[in-house]
Amino acid sequence: MARLIESLTRSVELLTVDIEYDEARAGVYDLSAVTYPVLARSLKVRKDNIRITIASLEAQLHATEAA
């Protein structure tokens, strides 16, 4: 499970780079702006979902280790 967490953490890092690139390309960094890039918005949602998954997996891993 630790490998999966590492892989997902790497995915979050890559998504962060992609989001930053897309924001810089568009010149818009405010998520509430109408002109905020659609791709960056969808990547942020994906990144948030992966972070939730990581937190869940870490909790399961800690529970397993404690048992």
WOTA-V791543 format. One record per pair of residues at least 4 apart in sequence whose ideal C-beta (glycine too) atoms are under 6 Angstrom apart, sorted by the first residue. I is the first residue (numbers start at 1). J is the second residue. Records with the same first field share a line. If there is no record, write none. Layout:
I->J ; J
This chain:
1->57 ; 61
5->54 ; 57
8->50 ; 54
11->50
12->47 ; 50
15->43 ; 47
18->43
19->40 ; 43
22->37 ; 39 ; 40
23->29 ; 40
26->37
28->33 ; 35 ; 36
31->36
